[in-house]
């Protein structure tokens, strides 16, 4: 039964990742937004770093940094380790180059979708805010039904696809140790489920506090270890970068079999890692209390860069500088752990296991954060405490299930569901580009005048919003 389901999921996913579907949508959208924003991901990179440190307008509300940490907690996860390993082993070293390209172009897509989420965010009973793609689909596009479909797909993607995959990837890192048996996935799944349940049953505020601490700490340590490997193997610098660029531009091999090429694996795993254009991070972006929507758009652009250009690159360099050749049989935990063992000795596999556990934990709670807003949208009201208890318990059980399912079903489900999110969200933000571009021009104009940018919806041609009124 499981094999039959996996075959169906894999077949549909294979169609969606043909060059003329999801890859084309992502690349063209990223190029379009880059042109429309005049390369804002390059021009305003320093500005994005500056606005991260700004405090919320109202004390106690979610800050730009808090929203960044929630979205980064979801983005920075097992995909930054296992996803990169899979891309290198199945697509070759050139896959990392195409992951960089998806991040650079995706930065503009992330800016647009998160700015739109800020413009059309809703006010909650406590004076804070919430929102996301479902809300701009409803209020700006006038298509509530599409917002409902997107919310359903997002819930499936994160509670089922991504969280089950995170749990599977976590337990797979223990396979190199002598104590690993057929029962180990059940034990690890149970531990993950208990920890996850403890956090989500405490509510969204606890999620933000946990991720604000863990994300920066684990990210800095992971990058530091990668830099150590690079420095101690600096003689391989030319060979590593040569292999990356040779593989990335081996067009004969690429177009001879696109579904197994470095471009496809780079785009697929890049999307799984940074989520730019999927419509996930805007759910966190809408919660930030800022004076101008563009500020949070810039913050989410920065999150994409942190995820792929920093963390994913750290994994790629850690593996490639080790000298261990990527092979299809080693895709996933095996390749990363073999690489760290070659570079760092016995400490390497232990370090990767610890890193994956921390990455996975923040991924699990960061992913879940997105789903409650979608439930609220679908039901068009605040879900009852009893309903939320059942939902959180179901999400907890799925974490356990993810640890014991097959690798194929875990990866294929996540790939399929994230592709569906892209197919729904990207065309919408292309249609709704105008308010985001107007907001960007307004922000830059005020900055040039030496003002502290503030946003007024009607002055920017936007009506009917809960916030941004004069």
Secondary structure, 3 states (H helix, E strand, C coil): CHHHHHHHHHHHHHHHCCCCCHHHHHHHHHHHHHHHCCCHHHHCHHHHHHHHCCCCCCCCCECHHHHHHHHHHHHCCHHHCHHHHHHHHHHCCHHHHHHHHHHHHHHHHHHHHHHHHHHCCEECCCCCEECCHHHHHHHCCCCHHHHHHHHHHHHHHHHHHHHHHHHHHHHHHHHHCCCCCCCHHHHHHHHHHHHHHHHHCCCHHHHHHHHHHHHHHHHHHHHHHHHHHHHHCHHHHHHHHHHHHHHHCCHHHHHHCHHHCHHHHHHHHHHHHHCCCCCCHHHHHCCECCCCHHHHHHHHHHHHHHHHHHHHHHHHHHHHCCCCCCCHHHCCHHHHHHHHHHHHCHHHHHHHHHHHHHHHHHHHHHHHHHHHHHHHHHHCCCCCHHHHHHHHHHHHHHHHHHHHCCHHHHHHHHHHHHHHHHHHHHHHHHHCHHHHHHHHHHHHHHHHCCCCCCCCCHHHCCCCCCCCCC
